[in-house]
Amino acid sequence: MSTDLPKAAGKPAPAGTSTLDLALHAVDYLVQQSRPASLAQIAEALSASKATIYRHLVTLQRHGFVRQEAETGRYEAGIKLMMLGEALRQRFDIVSAAREELMTLRDHTGQAVTVCAAIDDELIVLELIQGRTLIEFSTRPGTRLAFHASAHGKIWLAFGSQERTAAIANGPLEAWTPATIISTQALLAEVEAVRKRGWATAPNEVITGVNTLAAPVFDHRKILVGSIAIVGATQFIPPVPDPEQIREVVGSAERISRGLSWQG
């Protein structure tokens, strides 16, 4: 259920170092691979010479960002990246505050559970806990979701920045599936409905046959700091969710909010 979005267009790229760009692209490429890659594969993917890529890999390996298999000579992302990612993820209070509640929500509903936050104007998955059904989701921490086409996104449009909501609603609305809302008027009506009832769904809007039920998490300032959701096949989470599912998700979100000193 990975739905990476394109970077925002129209902004001039700041000056930088092309050498560092290439090294970072190499790290990004290795992170995305399901298995170690050869020097030739990396060089071809990045349109660079093997000699140049090798120099970067040696430096990255020295700092723990890349590791090389002794048996095959192939390269993969290093343990340092996982350590840094985990350290960064813990900076978001909602992750640590929500972990126990997310596990309980998964156990009570049987469905996969996700938590998201808006970071630098992008909606990012911070955590995924697989459910107890036969379906597993490929969404992983760091995945970007579409604000207009996801239940998490609708929560952020309903309870987050009004400026963001206006910008998203009046911007291009990509159709991920035939069910995706691509009308400005329809999206704003949906956002208003979400604001009134306190939860959002997105049946078939990102992936056909999949639905998500999301609710907002607030901090002590009554500011939206996260959203949590259950994710599953539409046969388990219908377009109009079961009232018990709604109670579970909304209740979990409220308990996490109280853990962040929210007083609703």
DODRENLO-781235 format. One record per residue: residue number from 1; x, y, z of N, C-alpha, C in turn. Coordinates in pm, whole numbers, plus 50000, padded with zeros to 5 digits. Each point is the difference from the previous one (the first is absolute). Layout:
N
    nr    n_px    n_py    n_pz   ca_px   ca_py   ca_pz    c_px    c_py    c_pz
   NUM       X       Y       Z       X       Y       Z       X       Y       Z
...
***
This chain:
264
    nr    n_px    n_py    n_pz   ca_px   ca_py   ca_pz    c_px    c_py    c_pz
     1   50083   49880   50000   49917   50120   50000   50086   50125   50000
     2   50110   49994   49936   50094   50110   49994   49952   50102   49898
     3   49986   50127   50041   49947   50102   49911   50089   50123   50005
     4   50125   49987   49961   50091   50113   50000   49950   50107   49906
     5   50010   50126   50042   49954   50111   49918   50119   50072   49940
     6   49979   50067   49886   50109   50077   49940   50034   50120   50085
     7   50122   50043   49992   50042   50119   50072   49928   50123   49944
     8   49985   50102   50083   49934   50121   49956   50079   50066   49889
     9   49926   50044   49896   50065   50062   49886   49995   50151   50014
    10   50078   50067   49917   49995   50145   49993   50097   50070   50091
    11   50071   49930   50087   50097   50062   50089   50139   49980   49944
    12   50080   50107   49987   50135   49984   49948   50086   49918   50096
    13   50080   49914   49944   50087   49916   50082   50113   50084   50057
    14   50025   49993   50131   50110   50077   50058   50133   49945   49954
    15   50101   50087   50007   50135   49957   49961   50047   49890   50092
    16   50075   49905   49948   50048   49890   50081   50124   49939   49939
    17   50034   49882   50047   50119   49930   49953   49957   49876   49923
    18   50035   49995   49872   49959   49887   49918   50060   49870   50051
    19   50121   50007   50057   50062   49880   50055   49918   49943   50114
    20   49955   50087   50089   49916   49956   50111   49867   49950   49947
    21   49947   50066   49898   49875   49954   49939   50012   49854   49957
    22   50108   49967   49934   50018   49865   49948   50011   49899   50115
    23   50072   50036   50104   50014   49910   50115   49864   49975   50066
    24   49921   50108   50013   49869   49985   50061   49906   49919   49911
    25   50012   50018   49869   49919   49919   49908   50037   49853   50012
    26   50127   49973   50022   50045   49861   50016   49939   49938   50125
    27   49999   50076   50108   49939   49951   50125   49852   49976   49979
    28   49933   50097   49937   49857   49987   49976   49969   49878   49913
    29   50082   49977   49899   49981   49885   49912   50012   49869   50077
    30   50100   49990   50084   50021   49876   50076   49888   49975   50100
    31   49950   50107   50060   49890   49985   50096   49876   49943   49932
    32   49979   50038   49874   49880   49957   49929   50009   49857   49946
    33   50119   49941   50000   50016   49867   49942   49962   49889   50100
    34   49942   49894   49949   49960   49889   50085   50115   49903   50026
    35   50110   50015   49923   50116   49914   50020   50127   50079   49965
    36   50117   49955   50046   50124   50071   49970   50021   50017   49850
    37   50063   50111   49962   50021   50032   49859   50149   50002   49968
    38   50033   49965   49877   50139   50001   49957   50043   50142   49965
    39   50130   50020   49994   50055   50130   49963   49948   50041   49863
    40   49997   49906   49906   49953   50031   49865   49854   50043   50000
    41   49917   49934   50081   49858   50035   50008   49981   50142   50054
    42   50075   50032   50103   49988   50133   50061   50045   50107   49902
    43   50113   49976   49934   50053   50097   49904   49902   50022   49885
    44   49941   49892   49951   49905   50013   49890   49874   50075   50044
    45   49951   49969   50119   49879   50065   50050   50020   50150   50018
    46   50121   50039   50037   50027   50141   50029   50070   50071   49884
    47   50018   49927   49887   50063   50058   49880   50137   50060   50032
    48   50079   49923   50071   50135   50045   50039   50098   49887   49972
    49   50128   50033   49999   50102   49899   49976   50017   49913   50124
    50   50045   49876   49979   50021   49911   50112   50110   50053   50092
    51   50101   50064   49942   50109   50054   50082   49950   50108   50095
    52   49914   50089   49947   49946   50108   50083   49911   49944   50111
    53   49910   49908   49962   49910   49942   50100   50080   49923   50105
    54   50103   49931   49958   50081   49923   50094   50060   50092   50107
    55   50052   50115   49957   50060   50093   50097   49897   50045   50103
    56   49879   50028   49953   49895   50041   50093   49963   49887   50096
    57   49991   49880   49947   49961   49886   50083   50104   49972   50108
    58   50125   50016   49964   50107   49979   50099   49984   50098   50116
    59   49975   50127   49967   49982   50101   50104   49875   49972   50083
    60   49892   49968   49933   49875   49970   50070   50015   49877   50089
    61   50073   49904   49952   50023   49877   50079   50083   50032   50124
    62   50096   50088   49985   50085   50035   50113   49919   50064   50113
    63   49891   50069   49963   49917   50067   50101   49878   49918   50040
    64   49989   49880   49947   49892   49910   50041   49869   50017   49926
    65   49998   50086   49897   49877   50020   49925   49978   49892   49895
    66   50105   49930   49966   49995   49893   49900   50083   49884   50052
    67   49957   49878   49970   50081   49883   50032   50017   49916   49875
    68   50112   49926   49995   50030   49916   49885   50005   49854   50044
    69   49930   49914   49925   50002   49858   50029   50137   49942   49968
    70   50059   49932   50094   50133   49942   49979   49997   49892   49893
    71   49891   49923   49993   49994   49888   49907   49979   50044   49856
    72   49913   50099   49977   49963   50039   49863   50057   50133   49956
    73   50042   50083   50096   50050   50132   49965   49889   50100   49973
    74   49875   49957   50016   49887   50089   49976   49979   50094   50118
    75   49927   50107   49973   49981   50105   50100   49853   50009   50043
    76   49980   50040   50126   49866   50026   50051   50007   50110   50104
    77   49884   50054   50036   49995   50106   50101   50057   49951   50132
    78   50070   50087   50071   50066   49963   50124   49913   50018   50122
    79   50043   49940   50109   49926   50004   50125   49991   50141   50056
    80   50095   50086   49963   50000   50138   50050   49871   50072   49959
    81   49950   49971   49881   49877   50065   49954   49882   49962   50088
    82   49993   49873   50038   49891   49956   50086   50010   50066   50137
    83   50120   50012   50050   50019   50063   50130   49958   50147   49997
    84   50040   50069   49894   49964   50141   49988   49850   50016   49981
    85   49941   49912   49918   49857   50007   49978   49920   49978   50127
    86   50043   49905   50079   49930   49972   50125   50015   50116   50098
    87   50121   50059   50004   50023   50114   50088   49913   50118   49958
    88   49990   50024   49868   49918   50110   49951   49852   49975   50027
    89   49956   49876   49980   49860   49968   50020   49959   50023   50145
    90   50090   49976   50094   49968   50017   50141   49985   50147   50038
    91   50044   50092   49910   49982   50142   50027   49854   50039   49991
    92   49921   49922   49927   49858   50029   49987   49927   49934   50117
    93   49955   50081   50095   49942   49949   50123   49886   49903   49974
    94   49926   50022   49892   49885   49916   49975   50038   49854   49982
    95   50118   49973   49946   50042   49862   49977   50015   49927   50133
    96   50075   50060   50092   50020   49935   50129   49872   50000   50082
    97   49922   50107   49990   49876   50008   50078   49895   49904   49949
    98   50007   49968   49870   49894   49921   49939   50028   49851   49995
    99   50123   49957   50021   50038   49862   49970   49910   49897   50071
   100   49984   50013   50129   49919   49902   50074   49855   50005   49954
   101   49949   50120   49976   49862   50014   49956   49980   49942   49860
   102   50099   50015   49914   49991   49944   49866   49995   49847   50003
   103   50079   49942   50088   49998   49854   50014   49863   49953   50048
   104   49943   50072   50096   49868   49965   50051   49895   50013   49890
   105   50011   50108   49921   49905   50021   49890   50011   49887   49899
   106   50121   49958   49969   50019   49887   49909   49936   49873   50057
   107   50022   49975   50128   49946   49879   50062   49847   50001   50005
   108   49942   50116   50024   49855   50009   50011   49929   49990   49865
   109   50065   50054   49895   49935   50003   49869   50050   49891   49906
   110   50122   49950   50026   50061   49901   49912   50061   50059   49875
   111   49985   50132   49981   50048   50065   49878   50137   50065   50019
   112   50068   50027   49888   50126   50073   50006   49973   50141   50051
   113   50097   50057   50069   49985   50132   50060   50115   50089   49953
   114   49968   50124   49967   50103   50095   49958   49986   50130   50077
   115   50112   50071   50011   50000   50134   50059   50076   50091   49904
   116   49946   50120   49977   50059   50093   49904   50018   50138   50062
   117   50088   50079   49939   50018   50140   50038   50033   50079   49875
   118   49968   50128   50003   50037   50090   49891   50137   50058   50030
   119   50094   49975   49914   50138   50045   50019   50044   50073   49874
   120   50036   50128   50015   50044   50081   49885   49898   49993   49887
   121   49871   50016   50036   49891   50004   49902   49979   49869   49927
   122   50048   49890   50054   49973   49869   49944   49942   49912   50110
   123   49911   49911   49961   49937   49910   50095   50079   49870   50004
   124   50061   49972   50114   50096   49890   50012   49951   49893   50097
   125   50012   49875   49960   49971   49888   50089   50116   49986   50099
   126   49969   50006   50128   50103   49987   50104   50010   49858   50054
   127   49889   49927   49995   49999   49865   50058   49895   49915   49931
   128   50030   49872   49983   49904   49902   49950   50010   49875   50085
   129   49886   49953   50048   49993   49873   50072   49908   49908   49918
   130   50054   49890   49952   49920   49910   49918   49885   49942   50080
   131   49890   49973   49930   49883   49945   50065   50007   49849   50016
   132   49889   49942   50039   49994   49856   50022   49923   49929   49888
   133   49983   50066   49887   49938   49937   49884   50109   49944   49910
   134   49960   49936   49892   50097   49943   49907   50062   50107   49911
   135   49945   50121   50002   50049   50107   49915   50109   50077   50073
   136   50113   50021   49933   50107   50082   50054   50019   50121   49909
   137   50027   50115   50060   50016   50123   49923   50147   50037   49990
   138   50037   50046   49879   50141   50034   49976   50034   50141   50045
   139   49899   50075   50046   50028   50134   50051   50102   49991   50114
   140   50097   50088   50000   50103   49996   50105   50025   50142   50048
   141   50061   50017   50116   50032   50134   50049   50078   50078   49894
   142   49958   50122   49977   50061   50083   49897   49917   50011   49874
   143   49900   49911   49984   49912   50008   49883   49920   50130   50004
   144   49986   50063   49884   49921   50123   49990   49860   49966   49948
   145   49900   50059   50061   49862   49980   49960   49943   50128   49939
   146   49900   49985   49915   49934   50114   49938   49897   50058   50098
   147   50004   50130   50021   49905   50061   50092   49856   49980   49954
   148   49974   50011   49870   49863   49998   49951   49946   49858   49981
   149   50088   49900   49998   49958   49865   49962   50017   49898   50110
   150   50026   50045   50121   50020   49905   50110   49920   50045   50122
   151   49962   49905   50084   49927   50034   50121   50086   50085   50093
   152   50129   49966   50010   50091   50082   50079   50000   50143   49947
   153   50010   50012   49867   50007   50133   49939   49876   50082   50027
   154   49884   49936   49994   49876   50074   50025   49994   50050   50145
   155   50056   49923   50092   50009   50046   50139   50083   50128   50007
   156   50112   50001   49929   50087   50118   50004   49937   50119   49929
   157   49922   49975   49896   49931   50110   49934   49887   50054   50086
   158   49938   49913   50079   49887   50042   50084   50044   50071   50127
   159   50109   49955   50060   50038   50051   50132   50135   50072   50002
   160   50068   50003   49888   50131   50064   49993   49993   50142   49947
   161   50107   50040   49934   50014   50136   49949   49896   50031   49893
   162   49927   50109   50016   49904   50043   49900   50069   50040   49870
   163   50120   50056   50013   50076   50037   49880   50035   49876   49918
   164   50040   49892   50069   50031   49876   49929   49876   49944   49932
   165   49888   50003   50073   49876   49947   49944   49962   50074   49872
   166   50009   50132   50003   49966   50079   49882   50095   49970   49885
   167   50127   49988   50031   50100   49974   49895   49978   49863   49936
   168   49971   49899   50083   49977   49866   49946   49872   49996   49918
   169   49893   50059   50053   49871   49995   49932   50002   50072   49867
   170   50077   50107   49991   50005   50079   49878   50114   49961   49907
   171   50078   49902   50042   50110   49953   49917   49960   49880   49917
   172   50095   49939   49929   49968   49880   49922   49968   49883   50093
   173   49891   49931   49973   49956   49886   50081   50015   49875   49915
   174   50106   49926   50025   50030   49882   49919   49903   49887   50031
   175   49956   49932   49895   49910   49885   50016   50083   49873   50013
   176   50008   49948   50122   50072   49875   50023   49918   49881   49954
   177   49868   50010   50014   49907   49897   49954   49876   50072   49948
   178   49907   49930   49936   49876   50065   49957   49919   50060   50116
   179   50024   49954   50122   49924   50049   50115   50063   50121   50068
   180   50121   50039   49959   50067   50114   50062   49921   50128   49977
   181   49988   50081   50103   49933   50129   49988   50093   50098   49927
   182   49956   50049   49885   50084   50092   49921   49928   50132   49973
   183   49885   50020   50063   49926   50125   49988   50024   50084   50124
   184   50034   50126   49980   50024   50091   50113   49876   50008   50088
   185   49884   50017   49940   49876   50013   50076   49970   49873   50080
   186   50020   49885   49937   49974   49873   50068   50098   49978   50114
   187   50125   50037   49979   50101   49982   50105   49968   50088   50120
   188   49966   50127   49975   49969   50090   50111   49875   49953   50076
   189   49904   49944   49929   49882   49947   50068   50036   49879   50086
   190   50088   49916   49948   50045   49884   50076   50078   50043   50124
   191   50085   50100   49986   50079   50051   50112   49908   50056   50109
   192   49897   50072   49959   49905   50055   50098   49927   49887   50073
   193   49964   49895   49929   49934   49886   50063   50092   49934   50101
   194   50127   49987   49965   50099   49942   50091   50014   50085   50125
   195   50002   50132   49981   50014   50090   50114   49882   49986   50096
   196   49883   49980   49947   49881   49990   50085   49993   49867   50075
   197   50038   49889   49933   49983   49870   50065   50124   49954   50076
   198   50118   50056   49967   50121   49968   50075   50078   49880   49952
   199   49970   49946   49883   50074   49888   49943   49986   50001   49849
   200   50090   49929   49933   50003   50002   49853   50022   49860   49945
   201   49949   49978   49880   50026   49876   49926   50044   50036   49858
   202   50052   49900   49930   50039   50020   49860   49985   49868   49925
   203   49877   49946   49993   49981   49870   49936   50035   50002   49851
   204   50091   49914   49961   50040   49983   49859   50067   50123   49939
   205   50036   50098   50081   50050   50126   49945   50149   50000   49971
   206   50075   49915   50067   50144   49986   49972   50026   49868   49930
   207   49941   49894   50054   50012   49867   49941   49860   49938   50000
   208   49956   49951   49886   49869   49937   49990   49993   49879   50093
   209   49894   49993   50077   49982   49888   50092   50055   50024   50139
   210   50055   50121   50023   50060   50031   50131   49933   50124   50057
   211   49976   49998   50129   49943   50116   50069   50082   50030   50126
   212   49992   50125   50043   50069   50045   50121   49902   50082   50083
   213   50005   49984   50130   49917   50076   50092   50095   50074   50095
   214   49999   50133   49992   50099   50081   50073   49932   50099   50094
   215   50076   50041   50103   49953   50099   50097   50117   50089   50042
   216   49973   50122   50048   50105   50095   50033   50057   49984   50141
   217   50126   50038   50013   50067   50004   50130   50046   50144   50025
   218   49964   50055   50115   50033   50138   50034   50095   50005   50120
   219   50075   50110   50011   50086   50017   50116   49935   50097   50099
   220   50077   50042   50102   49945   50082   50106   49954   50138   49951
   221   50051   50042   49882   49959   50128   49942   49873   49986   49915
   222   49945   49879   49995   49886   49967   49914   50038   50013   49852
   223   50127   49976   49971   50050   50004   49863   50016   49857   49950
   224   49961   49976   49877   50013   49868   49940   50147   49964   49985
   225   50040   49887   50058   50139   49958   49992   50015   49863   49935
   226   49889   49934   49975   50010   49868   49939   49862   49947   49965
   227   49999   49889   49930   49875   49930   49969   50029   49851   50009
   228   49903   49925   50049   50016   49855   50007   49887   49937   49920
   229   50022   49879   49955   49898   49935   49916   50015   49850   50002
   230   49889   49933   49971   50006   49858   49967   49987   49988   49848
   231   50071   49902   49944   50004   49981   49855   49967   49855   49970
   232   49913   49979   49903   49966   49863   49966   49919   49992   49872
   233   49972   49879   49958   49917   49978   49883   49859   50053   50027
   234   49932   50043   49894   49865   50055   50018   49902   49895   50055
   235   50034   49874   49988   49912   49898   50059   50008   50002   50152
   236   50113   50050   50055   50017   50011   50145   49970   50141   50051
   237   50033   50103   49920   49969   50138   50034   49915   50054   49886
   238   49868   49987   50009   49912   50043   49891   50003   50152   49982
   239   49951   50049   49886   49996   50146   49977   49934   50076   50114
   240   49892   49945   50055   49942   50054   50124   50040   49904   50111
   241   50104   50036   50078   50054   49906   50098   49899   49960   50106
   242   50026   49886   50059   49919   49953   50112   50014   50098   50117
   243   49892   50031   50069   50008   50094   50113   50106   49962   50103
   244   50019   49870   50021   50102   49957   50096   50140   50035   49952
   245   50025   49989   49870   50129   50039   49944   50024   50150   50021
   246   49895   50078   49978   50012   50144   50020   50032   50031   50146
   247   49929   49935   50091   50026   50022   50143   50143   49964   50037
   248   50050   49890   49945   50137   49956   50032   50102   50103   49951
   249   49987   50044   49877   50100   50092   49943   49992   50137   50066
   250   49880   50055   50011   49984   50131   50061   50041   49996   50148
   251   49963   49894   50069   50039   49986   50141   50150   49992   50017
   252   50067   49926   49913   50147   49990   50007   50064   50136   49976
   253   49950   50072   49901   50055   50133   49969   49982   50094   50120
   254   49886   49993   50066   49977   50087   50115   50091   49964   50117
   255   50023   49871   50020   50089   49959   50111   50144   50042   49972
   256   50043   49989   49874   50135   50045   49964   50009   50152   50021
   257   49895   50072   49961   49998   50145   50018   50012   50037   50148
   258   49927   49929   50084   50009   50028   50144   50139   49969   50053
   259   50066   49900   49938   50137   49972   50039   50095   50113   49964
   260   49958   50083   49905   50078   50118   49961   49947   50125   50068
   261   49923   49979   50109   49945   50107   50085   49888   50079   49933
   262   49939   49940   49897   49883   50065   49938   49882   49988   50094
   263   49921   50107   50007   49879   49999   50081   49884   50037   49908
   264   49930   49898   49951   49891   50025   49903   49868   50016   50071
***
